[in-house]
Amino acid sequence: MSTGKREEWLRQEAEVRARSSQEGVLTLEHLRENSGLELFRKMLSGELPRPPISDTLGFLLVEAEKGRAVFQGHPQHRHYNPIGSVHGGFHCTLLDSCVACAIQSTLEPGQGYTTIELKVNFIRALTDRVGPVRAEGKVIHAGKQIGTAEGKLYDADGKLYAHATTTCLIFTV
């Protein structure tokens, strides 16, 4: 594994965790008063809480810009399925997060979204010996009512574990 890249990722994650406030959920007022990108910047600075799912599965938003969102996670033994590898739900959750949040990063104040379709392709198994991994989502199209994005789940060496596409419904909150 690329030791330099892995160490860089771990340093970046530690910095985000150090600023991160406790877990919580956003209010409608947060959504009405902030663009999607502003919400992510506030989460990264610790001004807004990280969502509870990030603690449940051990992953964290580490980067966000307009049209792009990156989450980092650590596959662990607690994520294993009965056949001895990380359950596909781990892959799906990280990928759903990065692709949907890439779309959210393009939204204006007062707009919300929900995933209406997620397609995931699994390339290889994850184990607790792999990690950290990153899920990077990029917008393909963000319109008035529909957004689409693609994402990749990979390790510090660039090895691909899964990829996904999504369609999200965009609406007024």
N, C-alpha and C positions, 0 to 999 in steps of 0.2 A: 504494500500500500504506500502511496505517496505520503511520506511522513510530514513533509513541509505543508502540503495542502491540508492534511488531517489536523495538524497542529493549528493552522490558521483558522479552520472551521471551529475547532474547540475553543480557541481564544475568542472568536466572534460570539459564539454561543454564551460563553461565560460573561462577556460584557453585557449582552442583552438580558441574561438572567439577573445580573447584579442590579440593573435598572428596573427590572420588571416588578410591577406590583402584584399583589395577590390575584388569585383567579376571580373571575366575575363575568358578567354579561353586560353588553351595551344596552342602553335604554333607547327608546324611540327618539328622545331628545338628542342623544348623541348622533343618531342617524340623520335627523332633520337639520342639525346645525353644522355637520362636518361632511366633507367629501369622503369618499372611501379611502383615498390616499392619506388624507389628514387623520383619519381614524387609525390607520396602520402606523403612521409616524408617531402618534400619541401612545400607541401600544408599545412601540419599540423604545420610546423614551421613558416608559413607566408611568406616564400620566394617566393612561387607561389600563384596566386589568387585562390579563391574558385569559382566554376562554378555558373553562374547566377541562375540556377534552384534551388540552395540551398537557395537563398534568396526568390525566388518566393514561394516555398512551406514550408519554415521554417525548413530546416533540414541541417545537417552538418556532414562531415566526422569526426569521433572522434578517430578511431583507424585503423591502417593498419599494417599488417605484411605479409610475403610471404604466399599467399594462403588464406588470410582472410582480410575482410574489414567490418567495422562497421560504420553505420550512425545513428545519433540520430535526432529525430524530435518531434515536438509538434503538435498533432492534434488540429486544431482550428475551430471555428465556420465558418470562411471564406472558409474552406475546405468541408463544408456540401453539400450534395445532397438535392434534394427536399423532401426526406422522413425523414430528421432530423438526419442523421448520416454522418460521414466523407465519402466522395466519394471514391470508390474503387481505383480511380487513384492515390490517396495519398499512399495507401498500395503498389500499383504496382510500383510507382516511387521509393519509398525507397527500395523495394525488388530488382528491376532491378538494382539500383545503387550498392547495396551491393554485389550481385552475380556477376555482370559484373566486378566490381572493384576488387573482389577477384581474378578473372582470370587475370585482368590487372596487379595485383601485382606480377604475376609470369613471366611477359614478360620481354624480354631483350631490351636494347636500339634498336630503329629501328623497333620495332614491334608495331602493333596496333590491335584493335579488334572492332567488332560490334556485337550486339545481333542479333541473327537470330531466336531465339525462347525463349519465356518466358511463363511459366506455373505457375499460381498463384491459390492457394486454400485459400479462405476466411473462417476463423473459427468463428469469432465473430465481431460485429460492434465496430467501434471506435467512440468516441465522444470527445468533447472538455474537458471533465472531466477526460480523460485518458491522461497520459503523464508525463514525456516524454516516448517515445517508441524508441526501438532500432531495426534496421534491420542488422542482422549479416549474412554475406555470407562466405561460405567456398568452396574451390575448391574440386571438385570430381576428375577431370582429366584436365590436361593442356598439350595438345600435340603440334605438329608443326602447325596444321591448325584448330583444333577444341578444344575448352575448354568447360567444363561443371562445374556447381556449384549449390549449394543449399543454401537457405537462410530462416531465420525465423524472423518474426516481433513480438516482445514481449515487455511487460512492465517491470517495476522494480521488480515486484513480480514474474516474469517469466511466466505470463499468455500469451499464444500464441494467436495472432490475425490473422495471415496469414502465409503461407509458400510458397516457390517457388523453381522452378528449371529453369535453363537457359542453352542454348547452344549458344556459341559465335564463330564466325569465327575469326581466327587469321591470320594476314597478315603483309607484310612488308610495312612500310610507306616511 
